[in-house]
Amino acid sequence: MLWSQDAGNQPTAGNPPSAPLPAQSMSATELAAIPIVPPRTGKSVKKAIFDGRTLNGWDGNSELWSVDRGQIEGRSTGRAASTFLFTKDNYTDFRLTFSSKIVDSENHAGIGFWGTVVPDAENPANKWAIRGPLVAFPVPAMWDYILNKFLRVLYKTNQTVTSQNEWNRVEILARGNRVRCAFNGVETMEWREADPSRIVAGPIGIQLHGWNGSQEARYKDIVVETFPKEDKLLTVKR
């Protein structure tokens, strides 16, 4: 299912993944009308940003985030606000690969980037919210945490390529103002930031989304490449 978000930032069921909401999708012509901003230059380094044992290099609510069996686990019970575990390092152009699993709910998760860490406006005790774009999964979508609405993306496939409660392999390639994504070896969507001033160096955040019941989100095999050398999705099966 796809999700929409109400004023309380809680997910509700929507359309199946083969039928994206019109508010979420754009045509190739619309995408092409957004000028491409060249990638930034910098040292290209590929590194694991989770050591499999500790949360060194990360910042978030220690009551919700922990390490279990070589995986980052985000877990909450009862009504909970959306929160993130953030890298302490900042990034602009990057390739991020990882696996994620939603264990026991119909919720979704996501990756926040190009933004600033701010307290949740509705729950100031939650210090780990973000103002910036988000790539959501297991169903491909993007959300704008500045304007609190879906970002319109070009969907590259109508295939159902992910499973709700199984491990899903995700690749996010952000170069210049282009963001391209692959799920489980299939290119799924592309988006371009039309306002270059919104592209800022910021942390990468893994999400434990708001939910009304118990939930668990897991992440593993998290690798980032700064200033990627290759302008293509490397996990796509060709």
ZIKACOR-V558913 format. One record per residue. RES is the residue in one small letter. SS is DSSP state (A for helix, B for strand, O for the rest). D_LAST is the distance of its C-alpha to the last C-alpha in Angstrom with 1 decimal. Layout:
# ZIKACOR-V558913
res	ss	d_last
RES	SS	D_LAST
RES	SS	D_LAST
This chain:
# ZIKACOR-V558913
res	ss	d_last
m	O	27.0
l	O	27.0
w	B	29.9
s	B	32.5
q	B	34.9
d	O	38.7
a	O	41.2
g	O	41.4
n	O	37.7
q	O	37.2
p	B	34.3
t	B	34.9
a	B	32.8
g	O	31.3
n	O	28.8
p	O	26.0
p	O	22.4
s	O	21.7
a	O	24.6
p	O	24.6
l	O	28.1
p	A	28.9
a	A	30.1
q	A	26.7
s	B	24.5
m	O	24.6
s	O	23.5
a	A	21.3
t	A	24.7
e	A	26.2
l	A	23.5
a	A	23.8
a	O	27.5
i	O	27.2
p	O	27.4
i	O	24.9
v	O	26.7
p	O	25.7
p	O	24.5
r	O	27.4
t	O	28.0
g	O	28.6
k	O	27.9
s	O	24.4
v	O	24.8
k	B	22.5
k	B	24.6
a	B	25.0
i	O	27.3
f	O	28.4
d	O	30.2
g	O	30.1
r	O	33.9
t	O	35.4
l	O	34.9
n	O	35.8
g	O	34.4
w	B	34.2
d	B	36.8
g	O	37.5
n	O	39.9
s	O	40.6
e	O	42.0
l	O	38.6
w	B	36.1
s	B	36.2
v	B	34.3
d	B	34.0
r	O	32.3
g	O	30.2
q	B	29.0
i	B	30.3
e	B	32.1
g	B	33.4
r	B	36.1
s	B	38.7
t	O	41.3
g	O	43.1
r	O	42.6
a	B	40.6
a	O	39.4
s	O	35.9
t	B	35.7
f	B	33.3
l	B	33.1
f	B	32.6
t	B	31.6
k	O	34.6
d	O	32.6
n	O	31.7
y	B	28.4
t	O	27.4
d	O	24.0
f	B	21.8
r	B	18.5
l	B	19.4
t	B	17.6
f	B	19.5
s	B	20.0
s	B	22.6
k	B	24.7
i	B	27.5
v	O	29.9
d	O	32.7
s	O	32.6
e	O	31.0
n	O	30.7
h	O	27.7
a	B	27.1
g	B	25.6
i	B	25.2
g	B	27.8
f	B	27.8
w	B	29.4
g	B	32.7
t	B	36.0
v	B	37.2
v	B	40.1
p	O	42.2
d	O	41.4
a	O	43.7
e	O	44.7
n	O	45.0
p	O	46.0
a	O	46.2
n	O	42.4
k	O	41.9
w	O	38.1
a	B	36.8
i	B	34.8
r	B	35.1
g	B	31.7
p	B	28.4
l	B	26.6
v	B	23.1
a	B	23.9
f	B	22.2
p	O	21.6
v	O	21.7
p	O	20.1
a	B	23.0
m	B	24.7
w	B	28.5
d	B	30.9
y	O	33.5
i	O	35.7
l	O	36.3
n	O	35.4
k	B	33.3
f	B	29.7
l	O	27.6
r	O	26.2
v	B	22.4
l	B	19.9
y	B	18.0
k	O	14.4
t	O	14.4
n	O	17.3
q	O	15.8
t	O	17.7
v	O	15.2
t	O	18.0
s	O	21.3
q	O	24.6
n	O	26.1
e	O	23.3
w	O	21.3
n	B	18.4
r	B	16.0
v	B	16.2
e	B	15.0
i	B	17.2
l	B	17.1
a	B	20.5
r	B	21.3
g	O	24.4
n	O	24.8
r	B	21.1
v	B	19.7
r	B	16.1
c	B	15.0
a	B	12.3
f	B	13.7
n	O	12.5
g	O	8.8
v	B	9.1
e	B	10.4
t	B	13.9
m	B	16.4
e	B	17.8
w	B	21.4
r	B	23.7
e	O	27.1
a	O	29.6
d	O	32.4
p	A	31.6
s	A	34.7
r	A	33.0
i	O	30.5
v	O	32.4
a	O	31.9
g	B	32.1
p	O	31.2
i	O	28.1
g	B	29.4
i	B	28.2
q	B	29.9
l	B	32.2
h	O	32.7
g	O	36.2
w	B	37.1
n	O	40.4
g	O	40.0
s	O	38.7
q	B	35.1
e	B	32.9
a	B	29.6
r	B	27.9
y	B	25.6
k	B	24.4
d	B	22.2
i	B	22.7
v	B	21.5
v	B	22.0
e	B	21.2
t	B	23.8
f	O	23.3
p	O	19.6
k	O	19.0
e	O	15.4
d	O	15.1
k	O	11.6
l	O	10.4
l	O	9.6
t	O	9.0
v	O	6.2
k	O	3.8
r	O	0.0
